[in-house]
Amino acid sequence: MSASSDLVQRQLDAYNAQDLAAFLECYADDAVLSGLNGDVTQAGTEAIRARHEALFAEFPENKARLVNRIDLGTTVIDHEDVSRSPDGDRFQVAAIYTLRNGKIARVDFARGAS
């Protein structure tokens, strides 16, 4: 596994464990989250922390299963199958990670239908 894939996998594992501290360790201080071709929805680790604290509180059984990964070095693209709970909302997402200096600097999300 490359260093880029390893970093993205560590943050996915932390996301699934709802380990916010380990999750945020993977992100640059000035990282941003955005919808694909859309506006930035969170900027900086404090905004990312707030988003995920709320997400983990609302969906304590939330999991993202990796379907496929493309590693292009400083860009890693994951196709994920996300389930909010065993019987809850389920959807597909493409997460496009841009890496800089060993951290995730940006994530652009494209969400598919439920």
matplotlib code that plots the C-alpha trace (Angstrom):
import matplotlib.pyplot as plt

x = [0.0, 1.3, 1.7, -1.3, -3.5, -2.3, -3.3, -6.7, -7.3, -6.3, -8.9, -11.5, -10.8, -11.0, -14.2, -15.7, -14.6, -15.9, -12.5, -12.6, -9.0, -7.5, -9.7, -8.6, -4.9, -5.1, -6.2, -4.1, -5.1, -6.5, -8.2, -11.5, -14.5, -16.7, -19.4, -18.0, -18.0, -19.7, -18.9, -16.7, -18.9, -16.3, -12.9, -10.3, -10.1, -12.4, -15.3, -14.5, -14.5, -17.9, -19.4, -18.2, -19.2, -22.7, -22.7, -21.4, -23.9, -26.8, -25.7, -23.7, -23.8, -22.7, -20.2, -18.5, -17.3, -14.6, -15.8, -12.8, -9.8, -7.8, -4.4, -2.8, -0.2, -1.4, -5.0, -6.8, -10.4, -12.5, -15.9, -17.7, -20.9, -22.2, -24.8, -26.2, -27.5, -28.2, -31.8, -31.3, -30.3, -27.7, -26.0, -22.9, -20.2, -17.1, -14.6, -11.8, -8.9, -6.2, -3.1, -0.4, 2.7, 1.4, -2.0, -5.5, -5.8, -9.2, -12.0, -14.6, -17.7, -20.0, -23.0, -25.1, -28.8, -30.0]
y = [0.0, 3.5, 6.2, 8.0, 5.0, 4.3, 7.8, 7.6, 4.1, 5.3, 8.1, 5.7, 3.3, 6.2, 7.3, 3.9, 3.6, 7.1, 8.0, 11.8, 12.4, 9.7, 10.9, 14.6, 13.6, 12.7, 16.2, 19.4, 22.3, 24.2, 21.2, 21.7, 19.5, 20.2, 18.8, 17.9, 21.1, 22.9, 25.3, 24.4, 23.2, 23.0, 24.8, 24.0, 21.1, 22.8, 22.9, 19.4, 18.4, 20.0, 18.3, 14.8, 15.3, 15.9, 13.1, 10.5, 11.7, 11.4, 8.1, 6.1, 3.0, 4.9, 2.9, 3.5, 0.3, 0.7, -0.6, 0.5, 2.8, 4.6, 5.8, 8.5, 9.7, 13.0, 12.2, 9.2, 8.4, 6.1, 4.6, 4.0, 2.3, 4.3, 3.0, 5.2, 2.2, -1.5, -0.6, 3.0, 5.3, 3.8, 5.5, 5.5, 8.2, 9.0, 10.7, 12.5, 13.1, 15.6, 15.1, 17.6, 17.1, 13.8, 15.1, 15.3, 18.9, 18.6, 16.1, 16.5, 14.3, 13.1, 11.4, 8.9, 8.0, 6.2]
z = [0.0, -0.9, 1.7, 0.1, 0.3, 3.8, 5.0, 3.4, 4.8, 8.3, 8.1, 6.8, 9.7, 12.2, 10.6, 10.9, 14.5, 15.1, 16.6, 16.0, 17.3, 15.0, 12.1, 12.4, 12.7, 9.0, 8.0, 7.4, 9.6, 6.6, 5.0, 3.3, 2.5, -0.5, -2.7, -6.1, -8.3, -5.4, -2.7, 0.3, 3.1, 5.9, 6.1, 8.7, 11.2, 13.7, 11.2, 10.1, 13.8, 14.4, 11.3, 12.3, 16.0, 14.9, 12.3, 14.8, 17.5, 15.0, 13.4, 16.0, 13.7, 10.6, 8.4, 5.1, 3.2, 0.6, -2.7, -4.9, -4.5, -7.2, -6.0, -8.2, -5.7, -4.4, -5.4, -4.0, -5.1, -3.0, -4.0, -0.7, 0.3, 3.3, 5.7, 8.4, 10.4, 9.6, 8.6, 7.8, 4.9, 2.5, -0.4, -2.6, -2.5, -4.4, -2.2, -4.0, -1.6, -2.4, -0.3, 0.6, 2.8, 4.2, 5.2, 3.5, 2.3, 0.5, 0.0, -2.8, -2.4, -5.1, -3.6, -5.5, -5.0, -1.9]

ax = plt.figure().add_subplot(projection="3d")
ax.plot(x, y, z, "-o")
ax.set_aspect("equal")
plt.show()
